[in-house]
Amino acid sequence: MPSTCCVVNCNSRSHDRQGKKIRNGLSFFCLPAWKKNSCSHVSEVTKRRRMAWIAAVRRSKLTFDYTPPHMMVCSKHFHKGKPAYEMLQCDPDWAPSLHLGHTEVKATTTDRFKRLRRRQQQQQQQQQQTQPQPQQAPEPDHTSPEAELDNAAPLFPAPDNPGTEEYMESETSGEGAVMGNADEQCTMCGLRLQEIMRLQEENQKLKEELSKRALDENSLKDNDSKVKYYTGLPSFSLLMGVLMQIIPSLPTSKERKLSHFQMLLLTLMRLRLDLPVEHVAHLFDISRQTASNVFIETINVLHAHLSPLVYWPKRLCIQASMPHQYVEMFGNRVTVIIDCFELFIERAQNLRAKAQTYSNYKSRYTMKYLIGITPQGTISFISKGWGGRASDKQVTENSGFIQMLSPGDVVLADRGFDIKESVALVGATLKTPAFTRGHSQLNAQDVEETRKLAHVRIHVERVIGCMRSKFNILNDTIRLGFVVPCEGEEKTLLDKIVVVCCALTNMCPSIVVKPSC
């Protein structure tokens, strides 16, 4: 951006009218800021320096509270071509003083500052001579009469304008005290070092706080409660195990701002907490589109690697660890307990899709999934999504569930699953609660069997509730973009999300079989 000097009658510019940079060797400096949040000494010095600059420029648009960013001062108005350090008040370049275009502030000279420097060097030599130090090279002796400093002109003389007379008098008196006492310069250096040390400590503390707030490995390490809250997984080691499994398939690019761990964490946070994409983008300091793309890519990778965790175990494996309550009630032939659950979706615009997804049971537009669990509480089957209008029988017979059964298997289900004939075709048995239709009261045997069945069939509803409580995205209304089949695939993104949630639930402790069992 072109810069222009704001001093009266100074026409210095950094670029010509055609926008080409002028190679005149000039530099431009903004007006100093008041560091009011620093220590009292630094705050007072920077405040007086800002007032000195404004008094030197003398522009009506410049005030202490407002200085336009385009108003700058060029290097012509400083003896050394640049401003001095803000804490070095005795330097003639502490504020601009040359070629100011007015007579209210007189030009300073460097002689007074040079004499002060020589006097400080002499005092340092005297201190070094009083302290015996071997092999100390002698410094050249310079004489500087004390009367020269007394007769020298002040660095910032008071202007003729009575409006700034009080300020300039207080400043010159303060500067005279600084130059009259060299020990105060050493004190100022000590204060400067203290301020530097304080800033370094503050910087280190801020870095530590920032590392704690950053969403990365260090923020979750050794904090399983935090891992469980953000991801639903019980421990950090399990989270890192999932990461090591999917890292080879995650996209790698130098342009990506997120690490592989952050990509997995972003995805699990959306599944677990159902956070909006915009909020997740702010948390990870990325764009909304990037956050959406990372979520979809990571879901595809998780589905490819974790879907084998939802598998149908062999009968011998089920019988080896079957809870005793199933053995007492139904023998050792119980293979699976099934039920359906529905997820709310947005209303479709297409009339046919709208009719297929409307659920009379929920009185909303839904997607229905068939889920099956083993007697141990592990999810062993999950179907693809069906429209809410589909019946439980239609979903069960067309989802591939019947083909998973073997002769002799016992299937536990609710009354709505009228699939006894379909199950019998493969040699399996279906057990459902007895119907009361056409009967005023069930007989004692039916009541006892229904009670036993309800006692164990409740576990599938507990598993569904556990999965939905772990991953709140299943409780929200799913947008239509998630129920459209992925490109080149039959499954939708919602199908993959449900499979990933089932696999992650299987990685957590079972709610049916307790660890003590």
C-alpha positions in Angstrom: 0.0 0.0 0.0 1.5 3.4 -0.9 2.7 5.5 2.1 2.7 9.3 2.4 4.3 11.4 5.1 1.8 13.4 7.2 4.2 16.1 8.4 3.4 19.6 7.3 5.0 20.6 4.0 6.6 17.2 3.6 5.8 15.6 0.2 7.6 12.3 0.7 5.8 9.4 -1.0 6.7 5.7 -1.3 5.0 5.3 -4.8 4.4 7.7 -7.7 0.9 8.4 -9.2 1.3 5.4 -11.5 1.7 3.1 -8.5 5.5 2.5 -9.1 7.7 2.4 -6.1 10.0 5.4 -5.8 13.6 4.3 -4.9 14.4 7.3 -2.7 15.7 5.4 0.3 13.0 6.7 2.6 11.2 4.7 5.2 7.8 5.4 6.8 6.8 4.8 10.4 3.4 4.6 12.1 2.7 6.7 15.1 3.6 4.8 18.3 0.8 3.1 20.3 0.1 3.6 24.0 0.8 0.3 25.8 -1.7 0.8 28.5 -1.9 -2.9 29.4 1.8 -3.1 30.2 3.4 -2.2 33.5 3.0 1.3 34.9 6.4 2.5 33.8 6.1 1.3 30.2 2.5 2.6 30.1 3.6 6.1 31.2 6.6 6.3 28.8 4.6 5.1 25.8 1.8 7.5 26.6 4.1 10.5 26.7 5.8 9.3 23.5 2.5 9.2 21.6 1.7 12.7 22.9 5.1 13.9 21.8 4.6 12.5 18.2 1.2 14.1 17.9 2.5 17.4 19.2 5.4 17.2 16.7 3.2 16.5 13.6 0.4 19.0 14.6 -2.3 17.8 12.3 -5.9 18.5 13.1 -7.0 15.0 12.2 -4.6 13.5 14.7 -5.8 13.0 18.2 -4.6 10.9 21.1 -7.5 8.4 20.7 -7.5 8.3 16.9 -4.7 8.2 14.4 -5.6 7.2 10.8 -3.4 4.3 9.7 -2.5 6.0 6.5 -0.9 8.9 8.3 2.8 8.1 8.8 6.1 9.9 9.3 9.1 9.5 7.0 12.7 9.0 7.9 13.6 12.6 6.9 12.4 13.8 10.3 14.9 11.7 12.4 18.6 12.2 12.9 19.4 8.5 12.3 16.7 8.0 9.8 14.5 6.0 12.1 12.8 6.3 15.6 14.7 5.4 18.7 13.8 2.7 21.1 10.6 3.7 22.9 12.1 3.5 26.4 15.2 5.6 25.5 13.6 9.0 26.2 16.9 10.9 26.1 17.6 9.9 22.5 16.9 12.9 20.1 15.0 10.5 17.8 12.5 9.5 20.5 10.1 11.7 18.6 10.4 13.4 15.2 12.0 16.8 15.4 13.5 17.7 12.0 11.8 19.6 9.2 8.4 19.6 10.9 7.0 22.6 8.9 6.3 24.7 12.0 8.1 26.4 14.9 6.2 25.1 17.8 8.6 22.2 18.3 12.3 23.1 17.8 14.7 20.8 16.2 16.9 18.7 18.5 20.6 18.1 18.3 22.6 14.9 18.9 25.4 16.7 20.9 23.6 16.4 24.2 22.9 12.7 23.7 26.5 12.0 22.8 27.8 13.8 25.9 25.4 11.6 28.0 26.8 8.5 26.4 30.4 9.6 27.1 29.5 10.3 30.7 28.0 6.9 31.1 31.1 5.3 29.7 33.3 7.2 32.1 31.2 6.0 35.0 31.4 2.4 33.8 35.2 2.7 33.6 35.4 4.1 37.1 33.3 1.2 38.4 35.5 -1.3 36.5 38.6 0.3 38.0 37.3 0.0 41.5 36.6 -3.7 41.0 39.9 -5.5 40.2 39.5 -7.5 37.0 42.6 -8.9 35.3 43.3 -8.4 31.6 40.8 -5.6 31.4 41.5 -3.4 28.3 41.5 0.3 29.2 39.0 2.6 27.5 40.0 5.9 25.9 39.6 8.9 28.3 37.0 11.5 27.2 36.5 14.6 29.0 33.0 16.1 29.2 32.5 19.1 31.4 29.4 19.0 33.5 28.6 22.6 32.5 28.1 21.6 28.9 25.1 19.5 29.8 23.7 22.3 31.8 24.1 24.9 29.0 22.8 22.5 26.3 19.5 23.1 24.6 16.6 20.8 25.8 15.7 17.8 23.6 12.0 18.7 23.3 11.6 22.4 24.2 8.2 23.7 25.1 6.2 25.1 22.1 4.9 28.6 21.8 1.4 27.2 21.8 0.0 27.6 25.3 -2.2 24.5 24.8 0.8 22.2 24.9 3.0 24.2 27.2 2.2 22.2 30.3 2.8 18.9 28.6 6.2 20.0 27.1 7.4 21.5 30.4 6.6 18.3 32.3 8.4 16.2 29.6 11.5 18.4 29.5 11.8 18.4 33.3 11.5 14.6 33.3 14.2 14.3 30.6 16.5 16.6 32.5 16.2 14.4 35.5 17.1 11.3 33.4 20.1 12.9 31.9 21.2 14.4 35.1 21.3 11.1 36.8 23.0 8.2 35.0 22.0 5.7 37.7 18.4 6.2 36.6 19.4 4.9 33.1 20.7 1.7 34.7 17.4 1.5 36.6 15.5 1.8 33.3 17.6 -1.0 31.8 16.7 -3.1 34.8 13.0 -2.4 34.4 13.4 -3.2 30.7 14.9 -6.6 31.5 12.2 -7.3 34.1 9.6 -6.4 31.5 11.2 -8.8 28.9 11.3 -11.6 31.5 7.7 -11.0 32.4 6.7 -11.1 28.8 8.6 -14.3 28.2 6.9 -16.0 31.2 3.5 -14.8 30.0 4.3 -16.1 26.5 5.2 -19.5 27.9 2.0 -19.6 29.9 -0.1 -18.7 26.9 1.6 -21.4 24.8 0.8 -24.0 27.5 -2.8 -22.8 27.7 -3.1 -22.9 24.0 -1.7 -26.4 23.8 -4.3 -27.5 26.3 -7.1 -26.0 24.3 -5.9 -27.3 21.0 -7.8 -30.3 19.7 -4.9 -32.7 19.1 -3.2 -35.7 20.7 -1.7 -33.8 23.6 -5.1 -32.4 24.7 -6.7 -35.9 25.0 -3.6 -37.9 26.1 -3.9 -39.4 29.6 -7.5 -38.1 29.9 -9.9 -41.0 29.2 -12.9 -39.0 30.5 -12.3 -36.4 27.9 -11.8 -39.0 25.2 -15.1 -40.6 26.2 -17.0 -37.3 26.1 -15.7 -36.3 22.6 -15.5 -39.6 20.9 -17.6 -42.2 22.8 -14.7 -44.6 23.0 -13.7 -45.7 26.5 -9.9 -44.9 26.4 -7.2 -43.0 24.6 -5.4 -46.2 23.7 -8.4 -47.5 21.9 -8.7 -44.2 20.0 -5.1 -44.5 18.9 -5.7 -48.1 17.8 -8.5 -47.0 15.5 -6.2 -44.2 14.1 -3.4 -46.7 13.4 -5.8 -48.9 11.6 -7.1 -46.2 9.2 -4.0 -44.0 8.7 -2.9 -45.9 5.5 -6.2 -45.1 3.9 -6.6 -41.4 5.0 -5.7 -38.8 2.4 -2.3 -37.1 2.8 -1.6 -33.7 1.4 0.8 -30.9 2.4 -2.0 -28.4 1.8 -4.2 -30.0 4.4 -4.3 -28.1 7.7 -5.5 -31.0 9.8 -3.5 -34.0 10.9 -4.8 -37.6 10.6 -5.6 -37.5 14.3 -7.6 -34.3 13.9 -9.5 -35.7 10.9 -10.6 -38.7 13.0 -11.4 -36.5 16.0 -13.5 -34.2 13.9 -15.5 -37.1 12.5 -16.1 -38.7 15.9 -17.0 -35.4 17.5 -19.7 -35.0 14.8 -21.0 -38.5 15.4 -20.8 -38.2 19.2 -22.1 -34.7 19.8 -24.0 -34.0 16.6 -22.1 -30.7 16.2 -23.1 -28.5 13.2 -20.5 -28.3 10.4 -20.0 -24.6 10.9 -19.2 -25.1 14.6 -16.7 -27.8 13.9 -15.1 -25.6 11.3 -14.6 -22.9 13.9 -13.2 -25.4 16.4 -10.5 -26.6 14.0 -10.0 -23.3 12.3 -10.9 -24.5 8.8 -13.5 -23.6 6.3 -17.0 -25.1 6.3 -16.5 -26.9 3.0 -13.2 -28.4 4.3 -14.9 -29.7 7.4 -17.7 -31.3 5.4 -15.2 -32.9 3.0 -13.1 -34.3 5.9 -16.2 -35.8 7.6 -17.3 -37.6 4.4 -13.8 -38.9 3.5 -13.2 -40.1 7.1 -16.6 -41.8 7.3 -15.8 -43.7 4.0 -12.5 -44.8 5.5 -14.0 -45.8 8.8 -16.7 -47.8 7.1 -14.2 -49.7 5.0 -12.0 -50.6 8.0 -14.5 -51.1 10.8 -17.5 -52.8 9.0 -15.8 -56.2 9.6 -16.4 -55.7 13.3 -20.2 -56.1 12.7 -20.0 -59.8 11.9 -22.1 -63.0 12.3 -20.2 -65.3 14.7 -20.2 -69.1 14.4 -22.6 -71.1 16.6 -19.8 -72.6 18.6 -18.5 -69.2 19.5 -21.9 -68.1 20.7 -22.5 -71.2 22.7 -19.1 -71.0 24.4 -19.9 -67.7 26.1 -23.7 -67.7 26.2 -25.1 -66.1 29.4 -26.8 -68.7 31.7 -30.2 -67.0 31.6 -30.6 -67.8 27.9 -29.5 -71.4 28.5 -32.1 -71.8 31.3 -34.9 -70.4 29.2 -34.3 -71.4 25.6 -31.4 -73.8 25.7 -28.1 -73.1 23.9 -29.6 -72.5 20.4 -30.4 -68.8 20.7 -28.4 -67.1 17.9 -29.7 -63.6 17.5 -32.2 -61.1 18.9 -33.6 -58.8 16.3 -35.5 -55.5 16.2 -36.0 -52.4 14.0 -35.2 -48.8 14.8 -36.0 -45.6 12.8 -34.1 -42.4 12.2 -35.8 -39.1 11.4 -35.0 -37.5 8.0 -36.1 -34.4 6.2 -39.1 -34.4 4.0 -38.4 -35.2 0.4 -39.7 -33.1 -2.5 -40.4 -36.1 -4.7 -43.9 -37.5 -4.1 -42.8 -41.1 -4.4 -39.9 -40.7 -2.0 -42.2 -38.8 0.3 -44.7 -41.7 0.4 -42.0 -44.4 0.8 -40.3 -42.6 3.8 -43.4 -41.7 5.8 -43.8 -43.8 8.9 -47.3 -44.2 10.3 -45.8 -45.5 13.6 -43.7 -42.4 14.1 -45.9 -40.0 12.1 -42.7 -38.6 10.6 -40.4 -39.2 7.6 -37.9 -41.9 8.7 -35.4 -44.5 7.5 -35.8 -47.9 9.1 -32.9 -50.3 9.9 -33.0 -54.0 11.1 -30.5 -54.7 13.8 -29.5 -58.1 15.3 -27.5 -58.8 18.5 -25.9 -61.9 19.9 -26.9 -63.1 23.4 -23.7 -61.5 24.6 -24.9 -58.0 23.5 -22.7 -57.7 20.4 -24.2 -56.2 17.2 -24.0 -59.0 14.7 -26.2 -57.7 11.9 -27.3 -54.3 10.5 -29.3 -53.9 7.4 -29.2 -51.0 4.9 -31.7 -48.2 5.3 -35.4 -48.7 4.2 -38.1 -46.1 3.9 -40.3 -45.7 7.0 -43.3 -47.1 5.2 -41.7 -50.6 4.9 -42.9 -53.2 7.4 -40.7 -55.2 9.7 -41.5 -58.3 7.7 -40.5 -56.7 4.4 -37.2 -55.4 5.8 -36.3 -58.7 7.4 -37.0 -60.8 4.3 -35.2 -58.6 1.9 -32.2 -57.4 3.9 -30.2 -60.7 3.7 -31.0 -61.6 7.3 -32.7 -64.9 6.5 -29.7 -66.1 4.5 -27.5 -65.7 7.6 -29.4 -68.3 9.6 -28.5 -71.9 10.0 -30.7 -75.0 10.7 -31.4 -75.2 14.4 -31.0 -71.5 15.2 -33.4 -69.8 17.5 -34.4 -66.2 16.7 -36.0 -63.9 19.3 -38.2 -61.0 18.0 -41.2 -58.8 18.8 -44.8 -59.5 17.8 -44.5 -57.3 14.6 -42.0 -59.8 13.0 -44.4 -62.1 11.1 -41.6 -64.1 9.6 -42.1 -67.6 11.1 -42.6 -69.2 7.7 -39.5 -67.5 6.2 -37.4 -68.5 9.1 -38.7 -72.1 9.0 -37.6 -72.5 5.4 -34.0 -72.5 6.5 -34.7 -74.8 9.5 -34.6 -72.1 12.2 -37.1 -71.3 14.9 -38.7 -67.9 15.6 -39.9 -67.1 19.1 -42.2 -64.1 19.6 -44.5 -63.0 22.4 -48.0 -64.6 22.4 -50.9 -62.7 20.7 -53.9 -61.7 22.8 -56.1 -61.2 19.7 -59.3 -63.2 19.9 -58.5 -64.2 23.5 -59.8 -62.5 26.6 -56.8 -63.7 28.6 -53.6 -65.7 27.9 -53.2 -69.1 29.6 -50.6 -69.6 32.2 -48.1 -71.2 29.9 -48.2 -68.4 27.3 -47.9 -65.8 30.1 -44.7 -67.6 31.4 -43.1 -67.9 28.0 -43.9 -64.2 27.2 -42.4 -63.1 30.5 -39.2 -65.1 29.8 -39.0 -63.8 26.3 -39.5 -60.2 27.3 -36.9 -60.5 30.0 -34.1 -61.3 27.5 -35.5 -59.6 24.4 -35.2 -56.2 26.1 -31.4 -56.4 25.6 -31.7 -55.5 21.9 -33.6 -52.3 22.8 -30.9 -51.5 25.4 -28.2 -51.9 22.7 -30.1 -49.6 20.4 -30.6 -47.1 23.2 -26.9 -47.3 24.1 -25.8 -46.7 20.5 -28.1 -43.7 20.1 -27.0 -42.2 23.4 -23.3 -42.6 22.4 -23.8 -41.0 19.0 -26.3 -38.2 19.1 -26.2 -37.8 15.3 -28.7 -40.7 15.2 -31.1 -38.7 17.3 -31.2 -35.6 15.0 -33.1 -35.1 11.8 -30.9 -36.3 9.0 -30.6 -34.1 6.0 -31.6 -35.6 2.6 -28.0 -35.4 1.2 -27.1 -38.3 3.6 -29.9 -40.7 2.3 -28.9 -40.4 -1.4 -26.7 -43.3 -2.6 -23.0 -42.6 -2.9 -21.5 -42.3 -6.3 -20.9 -45.8 -7.8 -22.4 -47.5 -4.7 -25.7 -48.8 -3.4 -25.2 -47.6 0.1 -26.0 -44.1 1.3 -23.8 -42.0 3.6 -26.4 -42.6 6.3 -25.9 -46.4 5.9 -22.2 -46.0 6.4 -22.7 -43.8 9.4 -25.0 -46.4 11.0 -22.5 -49.2 10.3 -19.6 -47.1 11.8 -21.7 -46.4 14.9 -22.5 -50.1 15.3 -18.8 -51.0 15.0 -17.7 -48.4 17.5 -20.4 -49.6 19.9 -19.0 -53.1 19.6 -15.6 -51.7 20.6 -17.1 -50.5 23.9 -17.9 -52.8 26.9 -21.1 -54.8 26.5 -24.1 -53.6 28.4 -25.5 -57.2 28.6 -22.5 -59.1 29.8 -20.8 -57.3 32.7 -16.9 -57.5 33.0 -17.4 -59.4 36.3 -19.4 -62.2 34.6 
